[in-house]
Amino acid sequence: MNYDAALDQAIGKLHDEGRYRTFIDIERAKGRFPQAVWNRPDGEKQDITVWCGNDYLGMGQHPAVLAAMHEALDATGAGSGGTRNISGTTVYHKRLEAEIADLHGKDAALVFSSAYIANDATLSTLPKLFPGLIIYSDALNHASMIEGIKRNGGAKRIFRHNDAEHLRELLQADDPAAPKLIAFESVYSMDGDFGPIKELCDLADEFNALTYLDEVHAVGMYGPRGGGVAERDGLSGRIDIINGTLGKAFGVFGGYIAASVKMCDAIRSYAPGFIFTTSLPPAVAAGAAASIAFLKGEGGQELRDAQQLHARILKMRLKGLGMPIIDHGSHIVPVHVGHPVHCKALSDMLLSDFGIYVQPINFPTVPRGTERLRFTPSPVHDSGQIEHLVRAMDALWSRCALNRAEIVA
């Protein structure tokens, strides 16, 4: 086999379809976010505004987070030195897990190297703990959930996105005595819509199923203490396993699950993705714990309120221009483009001509024909930056000869 030719063919296919992904080399500077410097391919540097980051609240530069990380770094050094089972558990890891458990009203938590690994490792391990387990998965669940469910070797059922009635039909068709788990998300990051948590919990109660909720795009962002949509809606107690990230609203790195002591103990004891992975550096764990603690308080609520305000303003302004906004009332602002080449062209021109960085979202992240630009306004974006973005989108939409459309519900 000609291996180089096969690689050329695979990469060339992405270019031909207009969905080849490029890295944008940027330099973030403490105290300037969302401003950054783009190291252009031509060797020049250009000031830009980041509009697609997942540091939703700017906590990656917050003084409380940085102070905690400096303290831990000076006290312990760089790495953890091992897996959690072999020398890699420190006071910082225990403190972080205590903060997470308290955030979600659970008795325990377990920290992983990422939320992707937390989903994959947990969902692929559960059938070992519950033989014969059937997992019912929302059709738009994140790739990490899909991968974990695929790898577990157990039975799975896919219900139509946010369709509780379809889920009921699937549950009714299976053996009442079989162990069951319903896996879904609170905020689906590409459309920004919310999962019907209460309805799915009601079905779980009716059919004696466990519930598994991915709150990755909601932790820090919703609820009186940043516990997510389940906390906002008073439903945390009805969720058996909550998955979250430390790398988005909390501004640091890592992922976790929060659940009962027995559930966390079983997952840590059986999941290879936990057992054989080096634990987070103590400085990262310390920063994440400080971020969670801060966002539980009044300062966190002020940031959440400011972020929601900026998201509403941006949606309102873009809607006023007739842009095809997908608006489900969340903090995410997707603009539907519908073609990978157009989406990439818009992204490139926003960056080079206007200093606005928003990454194109193409297949396989979203279905073909639903390509989009996904804006993530934060509390640290100001009114001038919002105005600049709106004017740039207005100019480029016409230049690209795209149709202005009705709001996408």
N, C-alpha and C positions, 0 to 999 in steps of 0.2 A: 504493500500500500504506500502511496505517496502521501506522507503525513502533512507535509507543508501544503500540498495542493488542497487537502481536505480542510485545513485551517483557513486557507485563502477563500475557499468556497463558503465556509460557515460565516466568516467575517464579511465577505462580499455580499452575502444575502442580506445582512443587516443594513449595509450601505444602500443596496438596491431598494429596500423597503422604506428607507428614510428614517430608520430607528436605531442607527448606530449611536452608541452613547459615548460622550466625551467627558473627560474630567476637566472641570474649571478650577484652575490653580489660584486659590485666593489666600490672602493673609488677613486674618482677623486680628484686631488690636484691642486690648482691654480698654474699656471705657468708650469705645467708638462704635460698637455694634449698634445698629445693623450696617454701619459703614465698614467697608473692607477694601483691600487693594487686590485687583486682578492682575496676575502676571500673564500678560498676553502672549500668544504664540510667537508674535514678532519680536519679543524681547522687551517691549515697552510695559510700563505699569500704568494702570488706570483705576481711578477711584470709582467704586461701585456701591450700590445699596443691595444688600441681600434680602430677597423677598420670598425665598423658598426654604429657609432653614426650619428645622424642627425644635430649635431652642426657643420654644414658643413664648416664654416669659423673660428671656434674657438672663436666666439664672446662671448661665455659663460664665458670666462676668461679675456676679453679685459678690460684694465684699465679704458677706458671711460665709459663702461657699469657698472663696479663695483663701480666707483666713484659716478655715478648718483644714484645707488641703495643705497649706504651708506648715501648719502645726504638725500634722501627721507625717509629712515628708521629712521635716527636720527631726522628728522623734524616731522614725522607724526606717527611713530610707525609701528606695524606689519600689521594689516589688514585694509581693507577699511571701515568696520563697517556696511555694508549693500548692498542692491541692488543698481543699478544705480539710480533708481527712489526714493529710500529711504535712503538718507545720504551717498550713495556709489560713488558719482561723485565728483572727486577732480580736482585740477588744473593739476595733473599728467595725469589723464585720458583724459582731454581735449587736453593737449599738445600732447599726444600719437596719438589721433585721427587726430589732425592737421598734424602731421608728416606723417601718413599713407595716408591721402587724398592727400597731396602734392606729396608723392612718386608715386602715381598712376595717378596723374593729374585729380583727382576727386574733387567734391565740398564738399564731406563729407565722413566720415568713422564711423564705429561702431565696438567697441571692445567687444569680447566675451571671455568666460573662456578657449576656445580652438577652433582651426579651425574645429574640428569635430562638435562641438556644433554650430559654425557659419554656417556650411553647413546644418546641420540637421534643425536648427531653421529657417533659411532663406528659404530653399527650401520647407519646410512643411508649411510655412506661405504664400508664394506667391499666392496660389490658393484662399486664403481668400481675397486677394487684387485684384485679377483678376479672377472673377468667370468664370468657363469653361476653365481655362488655361490648355493647353496641354504641357507637358514637354518632350523634346526629349533628351535622355541621352545616352552618349557614353557607349558602353558595358563594358568598363574597368574603368569606373569612380570609385572613392574611395567609400568605404563602407559608409562613412558619407553622401555622396551625394545620394547614393542608399537608405539609410534609410530615409532621408528627403523626397525624392520623393515618397517612399512607403507610408509614414505616412500622406501625404498631402490629400489623398482621391480623388485626381484629376486624369485626364487621363495622361498616360505616354506611350512613344514609345521608344524602345531601338534600336539604330542604331549600325551597326557593327563598331568595333573599327577603328577610324580615316577614316571612309568610307563616304566621303561627298556625293557620288552618292546615296548610300543607304539612307542617311538622306534626300536627295532631294525627293526620291520616297515616303518616309513617309510623308514629308511635303505636297507634291502634293495630297496625298490621303485624307487629312483632310480638313475640312471646312475652306475656305479662311478667313472667318470672325472671327474664333475662336482665342482667344489670345494664343500666343505660346512663348515658351522659350527653347533655346538650351543650354544644360549644358555639359561642357567638361573641360578637364584639359590642361595645357600647357606642363608639364613634368609628364609622368606616371612613378611613382617611382619604380616599380618592373622591368620594362624593360629599363627604361631610355629613352623612345622615346618621341617625341614631337607631340603635337596635331596640326592639320592643321588650325591654328587660322584664317588666312585670308579667306580660302575657306568657313569656317563655318560662318564667319561674312558676307561674300557675300550672302550666303543663307539666313541669318537672314534679311538682307536688302531686298532681293527679296520677302520673305514671311512675312515681317512685324513681325519678332520675336525678342524677347529680347535675349541677350546673357549673360551667366553666366560662368565665367572662374575661375577654381580653379588653383591658382598659388603657392600652398603651397610649392612645391619642387623647385620653381624657384625664389621666392622673395629673394632678397639679392644676388642672384647668377648670374643673367643675366640682361642686360641693362646697360646703362652708369651710372645709379644711383642705380642699384639694384632693379628696379621696376618689373623685371621678363621678361619673353619671349615676352609678349605683348609690353612692353616698348622697348625691343631690336629691335623688328620688326616694331616699329612705329604704333602699333595697339591699344594702350590703349584707345584711344578715341572712338573706335568702340565697346568696351565692356561695357555693362550696369552695371554689378555687378562683381567685382573681389573679390575672397576669398583668404585669405592668412593666414600664421601662424607667430607667434612671437617666436616659439619654435624650429625652425630649423636653417636656416642661421643667424637669428637674435640672436640666442643663449639664449633666455629667456623663456617666457611662455605666452600662450594665442593665440587667433585667431581673425579674423576680416573680415568685408566686407568693400569695398570702392565703392561708387556709388554716385548718385545725392542726394541732400539734401532731396528731397521728398521721395526717395526710402528708405534712411536710417531712416527717420522720421517714415515712415509707418512700417518698420520692427521692430524698437524699441518699437513701440506702440502696435503691435499685436503679436509678437513672444513670446510665453511662455518661451522658452529657454533663452531669454534675460531678460524678465521682472522679472522672479522669481529666478534669479541666483545672488549670491553675486559677486560683481565686483572684478576685479583684485586688489591685494594689491598695494598701491601706489608705493612701492619700485620696484615692478615688472614692473608697467607701466612706471616708470622713466627709468629703465634700458632698456626697449624695445625702448623707444623714443630715447635714446642716441645711441643705436645700429643702428637704422634706419638712424639717422642723420649722424653717422660716415660712414656708408656704401654708402651713397650718394656721398661721396667725393673721393679724390684721394686715400686715404688709403683703401677705400673699393674696388676700382678698382685693386689695387695691390694685395689684397687678392683674388679677383676673378680670376685674371690672374694666380696667383700661384696655386690655386686650379685646374684650368683647365689644367695647365701644368702637375701637379702630376697625374691627372686622365688619361691624354694621355700617360704618361710614364708607368703607371701601366698596362693600356690596351695593349700597345705595347709589354711589357715584357711578359705578360700572353699569348698574341697571339703567341709570338715567341715560347712558349712551346706547342702550339697546343691546348690550353685550349678553351672550347666552350664559348667564350665571347659573350654576347649580347651587341652590340655596335651601338648606334644611335647618338653618338657624344655629349652626355650629360655628366654631372659630375658623374653619377652613373655607377658603374662597376659590373654588375651581371655576375656570372659564373654559367652556367647551369649544374646541376647535374642530375636531372630527377628522383630521388628516395628519399623518405623521410628518410629512414634508412641510406643510404649513406650520405645524406646531414648532418644529425645529427652527424654521426660518424666523418665526416671531421671537422665539427665545434668543436666537443669535443677534437679531437686530436690536432687541431691547438691551442686550448687554453691550454691544459695540457702539450703538448710536446714542443710547440714553443712560448707560451705566446702571442698568437695572438687571439684576441677576435673578431669573426664575427658570428652573429647569423644565424642559418639556417632559410630559408624562405620556409615554407611548406603550404599546403592547410589548411584553406580556403583563406589565403592571396594571393596565386597564384593557378592556376588550378593544379589538380593532374597530375603528369608526367612532371611538369615544375619546380620542386623544385630547389632551387638555393642558392648559397652564394652571398650576396649583399655587396660589398665593397664600402665604401664612403671615398676616400682619401680627405685630407684637406690640407690647406697651411702649417699646423704645423706638418704634417708627413714629415720626412726627407728621403734622399736618402738611408740611411742605413736601415731604417725601411721598405722601399719599397723592397730593396734587400732581406731582411730577409723574408718578406712575399712571394716573388716570389720563393725563394729556398724551403720554407716550402710547398707551393702548389705543386711544382714539385715533392718533395719527397712523399707527401701523396697521390697524384693522382695515382701514381704507386702502392703504398702500398694498396690502396683501390680497385685496379684492375679496375679503370674506364677508359673508352675509351677516347682517345684524339680525338677531333672532329673538324670539320670545324667551322669557326666563324659563330655565329648565327646572321643573319642580322636583 
